C-alpha cells in the first residue's frame, strides 16, 4: 500500500507499526523518525513565522483565520503523482495541520484522524492500522502497559499546563488525560476540547505549585526563549517551579509518543520537591 501522511503524528504511527516502507509522502513538519525526513514533502506553511515571538505568531495566525485564509497548502498535483492508495489527514485542529477537506482526490481514500483524548488516540492507531491491513495489537498493548505503570497513586500536585504563553493557553484535547494520569490537578485544563486562551490572572488565581510549559510547535530551546521573554507574568503566578518540555516532539502530537510525554510528565512531577526551573 502507498500512503501519503498529512499528519506528523500519523507518520510516527505508521513507522511505529512497521509501515514506513509504504509511506511515499509526508508534510513539511514530519521530522520523526529519521526515515520520515527523507520522504517527499507535499505541504507547506502559507505564513512566514520564523523569528517571531509567541505573541506575534498568535496574532498573525488569528488574523489569517479571521480572514478565512488557509494556514497550510497541500500540493495536490504532487500528491496525485505519488499514486497513493490512502491519504491520512486530520479534523482535529486547523492550526496544526492541513484540514482533511483540503485533500480530496478522485479515487483515493482519505482517512480522517480526529482524536481528542488519550483513548481516542489509541483507537486512532488501531483504525489507521486496520486501514493499512496491519495489526496494531502489539503496539497498542505495549502503550497501554506503559500508561498503567504511570497511573498516579499519590496525592495530586496543583499545577497549570500551558500550551502557549503569549497569551497563555491552558491544556486541551488529550493533555488533561495525561495530567490526570500523572497526578496533576490543573483547574484550567479542558479535557476533550481544544486548548483555549486564558489570562495570566487566571493562571495566578489557579494557585499552581508549578507551571508545566510545552508551547505548541516549539522545541525546548524555543520554549525557553519564550519563558525568558515572559518572565514577569510567569513570576507573578507564584509558581515555585517551571518545567519545560519539547512540545513539538511530545504532547502536541497525538501519536505513540504521547506515552513518552506521560512518562516525562510523571518524572517531572516526581521531582516536585525541588526548587527552580527544570
N, C-alpha and C positions, 0 to 999 in steps of 0.2 A: 504493500500500500504506500502511496505517495502522499505525504502530509505537509500542508503549509500551516504553521502555527503563528497566529497573530496575537498571542498572549504569552509573555515571558514565563509565567507560572506553568502554562500548559507545555511549553518547550521543556522546562525542567522535568515535568511529569513524564513526558514521552521518553526522555532519555532514561529516567529512573525505571521505567517499565521495560527498558531494553529495546525501545522502538526508534532510537536515534538514527539508525541507518535509513529509515523511511522518511525522515524529516528532510524536505527539499527546499524549504524557505521559511524565514523567521522575520521577526520585527527588528528594527534598528536598536531596540533595547535588550534583546536576548543575548545575555553575556554569560550564562551558566547553563550547563557545564562548558568546559573549554571547547568541546566539539561544536557547540552551537555558534561560536564566534566565527567559524569558517564557512557558514552557510550563507546563501544569498539573502540580502536584506530587501524586503518588499514593502516597507513602510518608512515614513519619515515624519518628523515633527514639523508642523507649519509655523511654529513660533520660535524665535531666537531668544533663548533664555539663559544662555551661558553668561556667567559673570554677574547675574542679577541677584539681589538679595531676596530672601524669602518673601518679604512684603511686596517687592516689585513683581515677583513671579505670580503671587496670588492676585494682584491687581490686573496683570496682563491676561492671565487665564480667565478670570471672571469677566473681563471686558469682552474677550472673544466669545465666551459662552453667551453673554447677554446679546451680542450682535448676531448670534446664530452661526458663527464661524467655526469650522472644524479645527480641532487641535492636532489632528493627525491626518496624513494622506496615505492611502494604500494604492500601490501601483498594480491596478487590476490587470493590465497587459502583462506585466512581469509574472504575476501570479498565474495567469492563464497559460503562459509559456512553460511553466513548470509542470503542467499537466497533473494537478493534484486530484486525488480521489476524495480527499477530505480537507476542508479548511476549518481550523479551530479558531473561534472568535469569542467575544465576551459581551455580556449585557450588564456587567456589574458597575462600571464606572466610566463615564465619558471622558474623564480627565486622565485616566490611567492607560488606556489603550484604544485602538480602533474599534468603534462600535460594530457589532455584528451586522447591522443593517447596511453598512457601507461596503460589504464584501460579497454580495450575491453574484454568483457566476452561473451561467446556464449549465445545467447538468452536473454541478459539483455540490456535494453535500456540505452544509455548514453546520458544525456542532457548536452550540452556544453554551459557554461556561457562565454560570450565574450564581455561584455560591456566595452566601452572606454569613455563614457560620462555619465553625471548625468541622462539624459533622457534614455540612454541605460540601466543604472542600474535599473531604474523604469520599463522599458519594460521587463528587465530580471526577475524582481519579478513577473510580470504578466505571463511571459512564464513558469516560474517554477510552479506557482500556477496552471496553466492550465494543465501542465503535470501530476500534482498530483490530479486533479479533485477538486481543491479548488477555492475559489473566492478571488482574490487579490484586488477587488474594494475598500472595506473599508480601507484597509491598504494603498494602493497607494494614494487614495483620501486624506487621513489624512496627508501623507507625502508631497503631493503637496500643501496642505493648509499651512503647516509649511514653505515650501520653499517660497511661495508668501508673507508670513508675514515677511520674512527676506529681500526680494529683495531690494537692496540698493536704497535709494532715497537721497543720499548725494554725494558730490564730492569724487572721488576715492582717496584712500591713496596709495602712492608709497611704494611698499613692494616687497620682494622676499621670496617665499615659497621654503623651502629646504626639500627634501625627503631623503637626506643623506648629511653628512658633510665632509667625507674624502674618495674621493673627493666630492665636492658639486654636488648634483643633483637637477635640477630645477623641478618644478611641472609638472606632466604629467597626461594622462588619464582624469579622471573626476575632479581632483582637480582644474584645471583652471576654470571650470564651477562654482565651489563653490567660488573661489576667485572673479569672476565677480559679482556673486550674492551678496556677502558681501561688495562689494565696494573696491576691491583691484586692483590696476594697477600693474601687475607683468610682466615686459618685458621678463623675462626668461621662463615663462610658455609656455608649448606646448600642447594646448587642443587636446584631442582625440588621443594622441600619447604617447608612453612610456616615462617615466621620463628619462632624459639623463644627462650624466656628463657634467659639465661646469667647470669653474675655479673661484678661489676667485677674480681674477682680473675682470672677467666678472660680478660677484656679486657687486663688488665695483663700477664698471662703470655704473651699473643699477641705482645707486643713491637711494638706499632704505631708507625710513624713519624708517622702522623696518624690522626685519627678523622674518619669521614665520617658526618654525622648528618642523618637525614631521618625524624623521627618520623611514624608513620602517621596521616594525617588532620590534621596540624599544618601551618599555613603557616610561612614563615620566621620571622616575628615570634614566634609561639608557641613554635617550636623554640628560639629564642634565650633566651626566658624560662626554658625547661626547662634549658638549658645553664647559665644563671646559677644556677639552683637546685641543680643537680648539680655545681657547680664543684669541690668537694672530690674526689669519686671520679673525675671526669674528669682532674684534675691528677695523681692518683695512678697513672694508667695510664702516665705517662711520654711520652705522645704529644707531639710538638713542635708540633703544629698541629691545629686543629679546623676542619673545613669544614662549613658549614651549608647545607642545601638546603630548598626548599619541598616537603615530602613530599606534601602534599595535591594539588599541581599536577603533580608529577613523581614518578617512582619507584614510588609506591603504586598507580598506576592502569595496568592492563595494556592500553594502547591506543597510538595513534600517538605520543603524547608520551613514550613510553619511549625513543624515539630522541633526542628533545630531552634527556632525562635523561642518556643516554650521552654526548652532546656536552658537557653541563655537567660531568659527571664527568671526562671527558678533559681539559677545560680546567683543572679544579682540580688534576688530577694533574700537568699540565704546569707548574704554579706551585709544586710541592712544595719547590723550593729555598728559598723564602722562609720566614719565621717568622711566628708569631702566628696569629690567628683570621681566617678568610676571611669 
